[in-house]
């Protein structure tokens, strides 16, 4: 031993932020799948309007809590893109889990094993990484700032358009928000301010930048595949709960 131990930085690690994102996403998805299906299935059968209104209020609160998760995932995606030692493996891993997730996602929200009309947020994140790579290559090879701005905007528009064409979760707005965090990555204050503005279309999503502001740059717990597997596994479990309730065939995709 060298006679001293490395002092941990004050703040929240990347794994802590992921846990916050996972917890808020779980609350959101319970509301969006289990509770909403129950409300739709029981429509017209509630003993009184007060019971119905209370359940709707609970549903709205759960969905509001869930708005915290996506900005955190976007922020960590930008961090992961900058820190990865092997970008090809990073993209491949996202792609594989996007494919793995699609059936549980479709079952959980559409009640069908294959629903081409709406893709999971994993596809949005994958497109975000590909768009960041496109802009990164432009930054390396285009010294002219005006040309870089034009080509960079075109690359971002292409990524946003692809997300919208594929009908991914959050669509073009999801990719644009990722790119705002990427473009402003060199200044934490600007990134936080830009992120709050970019996500203001979906309140209370900007509140996510409170825990993000305390990010200390450390990785934290080494549970990479646990975080990846959580997404498809929890969706499948929620769908099975809906099946047990007899509401598994109800689509909650609007």
Phi and psi restraints in degrees (value plus and minus 20) as a CYANA .aco file:
   2 UNK   PHI    -107.8   -67.8
   2 UNK   PSI     -17.0    23.0
   3 UNK   PHI      69.8   109.8
   3 UNK   PSI     -19.3    20.7
   4 UNK   PHI    -170.5  -130.5
   4 UNK   PSI     139.2   179.2
   5 UNK   PHI    -135.3   -95.3
   5 UNK   PSI     127.8   167.8
   6 UNK   PHI     -90.1   -50.1
   6 UNK   PSI     107.7   147.7
   7 UNK   PHI     -98.0   -58.0
   7 UNK   PSI     109.5   149.5
   8 UNK   PHI     -92.6   -52.6
   8 UNK   PSI     123.7   163.7
   9 UNK   PHI     -93.5   -53.5
   9 UNK   PSI     125.1   165.1
  10 UNK   PHI     -89.1   -49.1
  10 UNK   PSI     121.9   161.9
  11 UNK   PHI     104.8   144.8
  11 UNK   PSI    -185.0  -145.0
  12 UNK   PHI    -124.9   -84.9
  12 UNK   PSI     113.9   153.9
  13 UNK   PHI    -100.4   -60.4
  13 UNK   PSI     150.7   190.7
  14 UNK   PHI     -81.2   -41.2
  14 UNK   PSI     -60.0   -20.0
  15 UNK   PHI     -86.8   -46.8
  15 UNK   PSI     -53.8   -13.8
  16 UNK   PHI     -85.8   -45.8
  16 UNK   PSI     -62.2   -22.2
  17 UNK   PHI     -82.2   -42.2
  17 UNK   PSI     -59.7   -19.7
  18 UNK   PHI     -83.8   -43.8
  18 UNK   PSI     -59.7   -19.7
  19 UNK   PHI     -84.0   -44.0
  19 UNK   PSI     -60.8   -20.8
  20 UNK   PHI     -81.6   -41.6
  20 UNK   PSI     -63.7   -23.7
  21 UNK   PHI     -85.1   -45.1
  21 UNK   PSI     -61.2   -21.2
  22 UNK   PHI     -84.6   -44.6
  22 UNK   PSI     -63.5   -23.5
  23 UNK   PHI     -84.8   -44.8
  23 UNK   PSI     -65.5   -25.5
  24 UNK   PHI     -89.2   -49.2
  24 UNK   PSI     -55.0   -15.0
  25 UNK   PHI     -86.1   -46.1
  25 UNK   PSI     -59.0   -19.0
  26 UNK   PHI     -82.5   -42.5
  26 UNK   PSI     -64.7   -24.7
  27 UNK   PHI     -78.4   -38.4
  27 UNK   PSI     -64.9   -24.9
  28 UNK   PHI     -79.5   -39.5
  28 UNK   PSI     -67.0   -27.0
  29 UNK   PHI     -92.9   -52.9
  29 UNK   PSI     -49.9    -9.9
  30 UNK   PHI     -83.4   -43.4
  30 UNK   PSI     -63.8   -23.8
  31 UNK   PHI     -85.5   -45.5
  31 UNK   PSI     -62.9   -22.9
  32 UNK   PHI     -95.8   -55.8
  32 UNK   PSI     -38.6     1.4
  33 UNK   PHI    -134.0   -94.0
  33 UNK   PSI     -85.7   -45.7
  34 UNK   PHI     -87.6   -47.6
  34 UNK   PSI     -74.5   -34.5
  35 UNK   PHI     -88.8   -48.8
  35 UNK   PSI     -62.9   -22.9
  36 UNK   PHI     -85.1   -45.1
  36 UNK   PSI     -59.7   -19.7
  37 UNK   PHI     -81.4   -41.4
  37 UNK   PSI     -60.9   -20.9
  38 UNK   PHI     -82.9   -42.9
  38 UNK   PSI     -64.2   -24.2
  39 UNK   PHI     -81.7   -41.7
  39 UNK   PSI     -64.6   -24.6
  40 UNK   PHI     -86.9   -46.9
  40 UNK   PSI     -59.6   -19.6
  41 UNK   PHI     -88.7   -48.7
  41 UNK   PSI     -52.2   -12.2
  42 UNK   PHI    -114.1   -74.1
  42 UNK   PSI     -14.7    25.3
  43 UNK   PHI     -74.2   -34.2
  43 UNK   PSI     107.9   147.9
  44 UNK   PHI      64.5   104.5
  44 UNK   PSI     -23.9    16.1
  45 UNK   PHI    -134.2   -94.2
  45 UNK   PSI     -20.0    20.0
  46 UNK   PHI     -88.1   -48.1
  46 UNK   PSI     123.6   163.6
  47 UNK   PHI     -82.8   -42.8
  47 UNK   PSI     -48.9    -8.9
  48 UNK   PHI    -177.6  -137.6
  48 UNK   PSI     144.1   184.1
  49 UNK   PHI     -88.2   -48.2
  49 UNK   PSI     -46.6    -6.6
  50 UNK   PHI     -84.7   -44.7
  50 UNK   PSI     -60.9   -20.9
  51 UNK   PHI     -82.5   -42.5
  51 UNK   PSI     -64.6   -24.6
  52 UNK   PHI     -81.3   -41.3
  52 UNK   PSI     -65.8   -25.8
  53 UNK   PHI     -83.7   -43.7
  53 UNK   PSI     -57.3   -17.3
  54 UNK   PHI     -85.4   -45.4
  54 UNK   PSI     -62.8   -22.8
  55 UNK   PHI     -85.7   -45.7
  55 UNK   PSI     -60.0   -20.0
  56 UNK   PHI     -83.2   -43.2
  56 UNK   PSI     -59.6   -19.6
  57 UNK   PHI     -83.7   -43.7
  57 UNK   PSI     -63.8   -23.8
  58 UNK   PHI     -80.1   -40.1
  58 UNK   PSI     -63.6   -23.6
  59 UNK   PHI     -78.6   -38.6
  59 UNK   PSI     -66.5   -26.5
  60 UNK   PHI     -84.5   -44.5
  60 UNK   PSI     -58.6   -18.6
  61 UNK   PHI     -85.9   -45.9
  61 UNK   PSI     -62.1   -22.1
  62 UNK   PHI     -83.9   -43.9
  62 UNK   PSI     -61.4   -21.4
  63 UNK   PHI     -87.3   -47.3
  63 UNK   PSI     -55.0   -15.0
  64 UNK   PHI     -85.7   -45.7
  64 UNK   PSI     -61.7   -21.7
  65 UNK   PHI     -79.9   -39.9
  65 UNK   PSI     -59.1   -19.1
  66 UNK   PHI     -85.9   -45.9
  66 UNK   PSI     -39.1     0.9
  67 UNK   PHI     -85.8   -45.8
  67 UNK   PSI     -35.6     4.4
  68 UNK   PHI     -90.8   -50.8
  68 UNK   PSI     -50.3   -10.3
  69 UNK   PHI     -90.5   -50.5
  69 UNK   PSI     -64.9   -24.9
  70 UNK   PHI     -82.1   -42.1
  70 UNK   PSI     -65.7   -25.7
  71 UNK   PHI     -78.4   -38.4
  71 UNK   PSI     -56.5   -16.5
  72 UNK   PHI     -85.7   -45.7
  72 UNK   PSI     -64.5   -24.5
  73 UNK   PHI     -81.6   -41.6
  73 UNK   PSI     -59.4   -19.4
  74 UNK   PHI     -84.6   -44.6
  74 UNK   PSI     -64.3   -24.3
  75 UNK   PHI     -80.9   -40.9
  75 UNK   PSI     -66.2   -26.2
  76 UNK   PHI     -88.4   -48.4
  76 UNK   PSI     -48.5    -8.5
  77 UNK   PHI     -84.1   -44.1
  77 UNK   PSI     -64.2   -24.2
  78 UNK   PHI     -83.7   -43.7
  78 UNK   PSI     -61.9   -21.9
  79 UNK   PHI     -83.1   -43.1
  79 UNK   PSI     -64.7   -24.7
  80 UNK   PHI     -83.0   -43.0
  80 UNK   PSI     -59.5   -19.5
  81 UNK   PHI     -81.6   -41.6
  81 UNK   PSI     -60.4   -20.4
  82 UNK   PHI     -94.8   -54.8
  82 UNK   PSI     -49.4    -9.4
  83 UNK   PHI    -118.9   -78.9
  83 UNK   PSI     -36.5     3.5
  84 UNK   PHI     -81.9   -41.9
  84 UNK   PSI     122.6   162.6
  85 UNK   PHI    -108.9   -68.9
  85 UNK   PSI     -37.9     2.1
  86 UNK   PHI    -159.6  -119.6
  86 UNK   PSI      74.1   114.1
  87 UNK   PHI     -84.0   -44.0
  87 UNK   PSI     -59.4   -19.4
  88 UNK   PHI     -80.6   -40.6
  88 UNK   PSI     -61.5   -21.5
  89 UNK   PHI     -88.0   -48.0
  89 UNK   PSI     -57.0   -17.0
  90 UNK   PHI     -82.4   -42.4
  90 UNK   PSI     -66.1   -26.1
  91 UNK   PHI     -85.9   -45.9
  91 UNK   PSI     -62.2   -22.2
  92 UNK   PHI     -81.8   -41.8
  92 UNK   PSI     -62.7   -22.7
  93 UNK   PHI     -82.7   -42.7
  93 UNK   PSI     -64.2   -24.2
  94 UNK   PHI     -81.8   -41.8
  94 UNK   PSI     -61.7   -21.7
  95 UNK   PHI     -84.2   -44.2
  95 UNK   PSI     -62.8   -22.8
  96 UNK   PHI     -83.2   -43.2
  96 UNK   PSI     -65.3   -25.3
  97 UNK   PHI     -92.9   -52.9
  97 UNK   PSI     -45.0    -5.0
  98 UNK   PHI     -85.4   -45.4
  98 UNK   PSI     -60.7   -20.7
  99 UNK   PHI     -88.5   -48.5
  99 UNK   PSI     -65.6   -25.6
 100 UNK   PHI     -80.1   -40.1
 100 UNK   PSI     -57.3   -17.3
 101 UNK   PHI     -94.5   -54.5
 101 UNK   PSI     -45.2    -5.2
 102 UNK   PHI     -79.9   -39.9
 102 UNK   PSI     -63.0   -23.0
 103 UNK   PHI     -86.8   -46.8
 103 UNK   PSI     -69.6   -29.6
 104 UNK   PHI     -78.3   -38.3
 104 UNK   PSI     -57.6   -17.6
 105 UNK   PHI     -83.7   -43.7
 105 UNK   PSI     -67.2   -27.2
 106 UNK   PHI     -83.9   -43.9
 106 UNK   PSI     -61.8   -21.8
 107 UNK   PHI     -83.3   -43.3
 107 UNK   PSI     -63.7   -23.7
 108 UNK   PHI     -85.2   -45.2
 108 UNK   PSI     -56.0   -16.0
 109 UNK   PHI    -131.8   -91.8
 109 UNK   PSI     -42.3    -2.3
 110 UNK   PHI    -131.7   -91.7
 110 UNK   PSI     -36.2     3.8
 111 UNK   PHI      58.9    98.9
 111 UNK   PSI     -13.1    26.9
 112 UNK   PHI    -141.4  -101.4
 112 UNK   PSI     128.4   168.4
 113 UNK   PHI     -91.6   -51.6
 113 UNK   PSI     -44.6    -4.6
 114 UNK   PHI    -158.7  -118.7
 114 UNK   PSI      95.5   135.5
 115 UNK   PHI    -153.3  -113.3
 115 UNK   PSI      76.2   116.2
 116 UNK   PHI     -90.9   -50.9
 116 UNK   PSI     -29.5    10.5
 117 UNK   PHI     -99.3   -59.3
 117 UNK   PSI     -25.3    14.7
 118 UNK   PHI    -178.6  -138.6
 118 UNK   PSI     107.8   147.8
 119 UNK   PHI    -131.3   -91.3
 119 UNK   PSI     137.0   177.0
 120 UNK   PHI     -91.6   -51.6
 120 UNK   PSI     147.2   187.2
 121 UNK   PHI     -86.2   -46.2
 121 UNK   PSI     -39.6     0.4
 122 UNK   PHI     -82.2   -42.2
 122 UNK   PSI     -55.0   -15.0
 123 UNK   PHI     -88.6   -48.6
 123 UNK   PSI     -59.3   -19.3
 124 UNK   PHI     -79.6   -39.6
 124 UNK   PSI     -65.9   -25.9
 125 UNK   PHI     -84.5   -44.5
 125 UNK   PSI     -59.1   -19.1
 126 UNK   PHI     -82.0   -42.0
 126 UNK   PSI     -65.6   -25.6
 127 UNK   PHI     -83.6   -43.6
 127 UNK   PSI     -56.1   -16.1
 128 UNK   PHI     -81.2   -41.2
 128 UNK   PSI     -63.4   -23.4
 129 UNK   PHI     -85.0   -45.0
 129 UNK   PSI     -63.7   -23.7
 130 UNK   PHI     -82.7   -42.7
 130 UNK   PSI     -57.3   -17.3
 131 UNK   PHI     -88.7   -48.7
 131 UNK   PSI     -61.3   -21.3
 132 UNK   PHI     -80.7   -40.7
 132 UNK   PSI     -61.3   -21.3
 133 UNK   PHI     -83.7   -43.7
 133 UNK   PSI     -59.5   -19.5
 134 UNK   PHI     -81.8   -41.8
 134 UNK   PSI     -65.8   -25.8
 135 UNK   PHI     -87.9   -47.9
 135 UNK   PSI     -57.1   -17.1
 136 UNK   PHI     -81.4   -41.4
 136 UNK   PSI     -61.9   -21.9
 137 UNK   PHI     -84.7   -44.7
 137 UNK   PSI     -59.0   -19.0
 138 UNK   PHI     -84.4   -44.4
 138 UNK   PSI     -59.6   -19.6
 139 UNK   PHI     -82.4   -42.4
 139 UNK   PSI     -53.3   -13.3
 140 UNK   PHI     -98.8   -58.8
 140 UNK   PSI     -47.9    -7.9
 141 UNK   PHI    -133.6   -93.6
 141 UNK   PSI     -24.8    15.2
 142 UNK   PHI    -140.8  -100.8
 142 UNK   PSI      74.8   114.8
 143 UNK   PHI     -90.4   -50.4
 143 UNK   PSI     -45.0    -5.0
 144 UNK   PHI     -93.6   -53.6
 144 UNK   PSI      98.2   138.2
 145 UNK   PHI     -84.8   -44.8
 145 UNK   PSI     -56.5   -16.5
 146 UNK   PHI     -86.6   -46.6
 146 UNK   PSI     -66.2   -26.2
 147 UNK   PHI     -84.5   -44.5
 147 UNK   PSI     -58.9   -18.9
 148 UNK   PHI     -82.6   -42.6
 148 UNK   PSI     -61.9   -21.9
 149 UNK   PHI     -82.4   -42.4
 149 UNK   PSI     -63.0   -23.0
 150 UNK   PHI     -87.1   -47.1
 150 UNK   PSI     -69.0   -29.0
 151 UNK   PHI     -88.4   -48.4
 151 UNK   PSI     -56.8   -16.8
 152 UNK   PHI     -84.2   -44.2
 152 UNK   PSI     -62.6   -22.6
 153 UNK   PHI     -82.3   -42.3
 153 UNK   PSI     -57.7   -17.7
 154 UNK   PHI     -86.1   -46.1
 154 UNK   PSI     -60.6   -20.6
 155 UNK   PHI     -84.5   -44.5
 155 UNK   PSI     -61.3   -21.3
 156 UNK   PHI     -85.7   -45.7
 156 UNK   PSI     -61.3   -21.3
 157 UNK   PHI     -82.7   -42.7
 157 UNK   PSI     -57.8   -17.8
 158 UNK   PHI     -84.3   -44.3
 158 UNK   PSI     -65.0   -25.0
 159 UNK   PHI     -84.6   -44.6
 159 UNK   PSI     -63.9   -23.9
 160 UNK   PHI     -83.5   -43.5
 160 UNK   PSI     -61.1   -21.1
 161 UNK   PHI     -85.0   -45.0
 161 UNK   PSI     -57.1   -17.1
 162 UNK   PHI     -84.1   -44.1
 162 UNK   PSI     -61.4   -21.4
 163 UNK   PHI     -83.5   -43.5
 163 UNK   PSI     -59.8   -19.8
 164 UNK   PHI     -89.8   -49.8
 164 UNK   PSI     -58.8   -18.8
 165 UNK   PHI     -84.6   -44.6
 165 UNK   PSI     -57.1   -17.1
 166 UNK   PHI    -104.9   -64.9
 166 UNK   PSI     -23.7    16.3
 167 UNK   PHI      38.2    78.2
 167 UNK   PSI      29.5    69.5
 168 UNK   PHI    -100.2   -60.2
 168 UNK   PSI     140.9   180.9
 169 UNK   PHI     -80.7   -40.7
 169 UNK   PSI     108.5   148.5
 170 UNK   PHI      55.3    95.3
 170 UNK   PSI     -33.1     6.9
 171 UNK   PHI      32.2    72.2
 171 UNK   PSI    -161.2  -121.2
 172 UNK   PHI     -84.3   -44.3
 172 UNK   PSI     -52.1   -12.1
 173 UNK   PHI     -83.7   -43.7
 173 UNK   PSI     -56.4   -16.4
 174 UNK   PHI     -81.7   -41.7
 174 UNK   PSI     -65.5   -25.5
 175 UNK   PHI     -87.1   -47.1
 175 UNK   PSI     -62.0   -22.0
 176 UNK   PHI     -80.9   -40.9
 176 UNK   PSI     -61.2   -21.2
 177 UNK   PHI     -84.6   -44.6
 177 UNK   PSI     -61.6   -21.6
 178 UNK   PHI     -78.8   -38.8
 178 UNK   PSI     -64.4   -24.4
 179 UNK   PHI     -90.7   -50.7
 179 UNK   PSI     -49.7    -9.7
 180 UNK   PHI     -82.3   -42.3
 180 UNK   PSI     -65.2   -25.2
 181 UNK   PHI     -85.4   -45.4
 181 UNK   PSI     -53.9   -13.9
 182 UNK   PHI     -92.5   -52.5
 182 UNK   PSI     -67.4   -27.4
 183 UNK   PHI     -82.2   -42.2
 183 UNK   PSI     -53.7   -13.7
 184 UNK   PHI    -117.4   -77.4
 184 UNK   PSI      -4.7    35.3
 185 UNK   PHI     -82.4   -42.4
 185 UNK   PSI     -44.6    -4.6
 186 UNK   PHI     -97.9   -57.9
 186 UNK   PSI     -31.3     8.7
 187 UNK   PHI    -151.5  -111.5
 187 UNK   PSI      90.5   130.5
 188 UNK   PHI     -79.8   -39.8
 188 UNK   PSI     -64.9   -24.9
 189 UNK   PHI     -80.8   -40.8
 189 UNK   PSI     -62.8   -22.8
 190 UNK   PHI     -86.9   -46.9
 190 UNK   PSI     -57.8   -17.8
 191 UNK   PHI     -83.5   -43.5
 191 UNK   PSI     -62.0   -22.0
 192 UNK   PHI     -85.8   -45.8
 192 UNK   PSI     -65.6   -25.6
 193 UNK   PHI     -85.5   -45.5
 193 UNK   PSI     -65.8   -25.8
 194 UNK   PHI     -83.0   -43.0
 194 UNK   PSI     -57.6   -17.6
 195 UNK   PHI     -85.0   -45.0
 195 UNK   PSI     -63.5   -23.5
 196 UNK   PHI     -79.4   -39.4
 196 UNK   PSI     -61.6   -21.6
 197 UNK   PHI     -89.0   -49.0
 197 UNK   PSI     -64.2   -24.2
 198 UNK   PHI     -82.4   -42.4
 198 UNK   PSI     -56.3   -16.3
 199 UNK   PHI    -114.8   -74.8
 199 UNK   PSI     -14.7    25.3
 200 UNK   PHI     -88.1   -48.1
 200 UNK   PSI     -31.7     8.3
 201 UNK   PHI     -91.1   -51.1
 201 UNK   PSI     -33.5     6.5
 202 UNK   PHI    -154.1  -114.1
 202 UNK   PSI      65.3   105.3
 203 UNK   PHI     -91.5   -51.5
 203 UNK   PSI     125.3   165.3
 204 UNK   PHI    -117.6   -77.6
 204 UNK   PSI      20.2    60.2
 205 UNK   PHI     -72.3   -32.3
 205 UNK   PSI     -58.6   -18.6
 206 UNK   PHI     -78.1   -38.1
 206 UNK   PSI     -40.4    -0.4
 207 UNK   PHI     -83.2   -43.2
 207 UNK   PSI     -39.3     0.7
 208 UNK   PHI     -81.4   -41.4
 208 UNK   PSI     -43.4    -3.4
 209 UNK   PHI     -99.4   -59.4
 209 UNK   PSI     -21.9    18.1
 210 UNK   PHI     -91.4   -51.4
 210 UNK   PSI     -75.6   -35.6
 211 UNK   PHI     -86.2   -46.2
 211 UNK   PSI     -53.8   -13.8
 212 UNK   PHI     -80.9   -40.9
 212 UNK   PSI     -56.1   -16.1
 213 UNK   PHI     -81.9   -41.9
 213 UNK   PSI     -43.8    -3.8
 214 UNK   PHI    -115.2   -75.2
 214 UNK   PSI     -12.1    27.9
 215 UNK   PHI     -81.8   -41.8
 215 UNK   PSI     108.9   148.9
 216 UNK   PHI    -122.0   -82.0
 216 UNK   PSI     -15.1    24.9
 217 UNK   PHI      64.3   104.3
 217 UNK   PSI     -21.6    18.4
 218 UNK   PHI    -112.3   -72.3
 218 UNK   PSI     130.0   170.0
 219 UNK   PHI     -90.5   -50.5
 219 UNK   PSI     -62.8   -22.8
 220 UNK   PHI      63.0   103.0
 220 UNK   PSI    -164.6  -124.6
 221 UNK   PHI     -81.8   -41.8
 221 UNK   PSI     117.5   157.5
 222 UNK   PHI    -112.1   -72.1
 222 UNK   PSI      55.3    95.3
 223 UNK   PHI    -146.4  -106.4
 223 UNK   PSI      26.7    66.7
 224 UNK   PHI     -73.8   -33.8
 224 UNK   PSI     -70.7   -30.7
 225 UNK   PHI     -95.5   -55.5
 225 UNK   PSI     -43.3    -3.3
 226 UNK   PHI     -82.6   -42.6
 226 UNK   PSI     -63.7   -23.7
 227 UNK   PHI     -85.0   -45.0
 227 UNK   PSI     -59.5   -19.5
 228 UNK   PHI     -87.6   -47.6
 228 UNK   PSI     -63.6   -23.6
 229 UNK   PHI     -91.7   -51.7
 229 UNK   PSI     -46.7    -6.7
 230 UNK   PHI     -74.8   -34.8
 230 UNK   PSI     -59.3   -19.3
 231 UNK   PHI     -81.8   -41.8
 231 UNK   PSI     -78.9   -38.9
 232 UNK   PHI     -87.7   -47.7
 232 UNK   PSI     -54.6   -14.6
 233 UNK   PHI     -86.5   -46.5
 233 UNK   PSI     -65.3   -25.3
 234 UNK   PHI     -88.6   -48.6
 234 UNK   PSI     -52.4   -12.4
 235 UNK   PHI     -85.2   -45.2
 235 UNK   PSI     -61.7   -21.7
 236 UNK   PHI     -85.3   -45.3
 236 UNK   PSI     -61.2   -21.2
 237 UNK   PHI     -83.7   -43.7
 237 UNK   PSI     -62.5   -22.5
 238 UNK   PHI     -83.6   -43.6
 238 UNK   PSI     -58.7   -18.7
 239 UNK   PHI     -84.3   -44.3
 239 UNK   PSI     -62.2   -22.2
 240 UNK   PHI     -84.0   -44.0
 240 UNK   PSI     -54.6   -14.6
 241 UNK   PHI     -82.3   -42.3
 241 UNK   PSI     -62.4   -22.4
 242 UNK   PHI     -84.0   -44.0
 242 UNK   PSI     -58.5   -18.5
 243 UNK   PHI     -82.5   -42.5
 243 UNK   PSI     -64.1   -24.1
 244 UNK   PHI     -82.0   -42.0
 244 UNK   PSI     -50.6   -10.6
 245 UNK   PHI    -100.9   -60.9
 245 UNK   PSI     -29.5    10.5
 246 UNK   PHI      61.8   101.8
 246 UNK   PSI      -2.3    37.7
 247 UNK   PHI    -137.4   -97.4
 247 UNK   PSI      -7.5    32.5
 248 UNK   PHI     -82.7   -42.7
 248 UNK   PSI     -43.9    -3.9
 249 UNK   PHI    -107.6   -67.6
 249 UNK   PSI     -26.4    13.6
 250 UNK   PHI     -99.5   -59.5
 250 UNK   PSI     107.0   147.0
 251 UNK   PHI    -105.7   -65.7
 251 UNK   PSI     115.4   155.4
 252 UNK   PHI    -134.4   -94.4
 252 UNK   PSI      -7.1    32.9
 253 UNK   PHI    -106.3   -66.3
 253 UNK   PSI     100.7   140.7
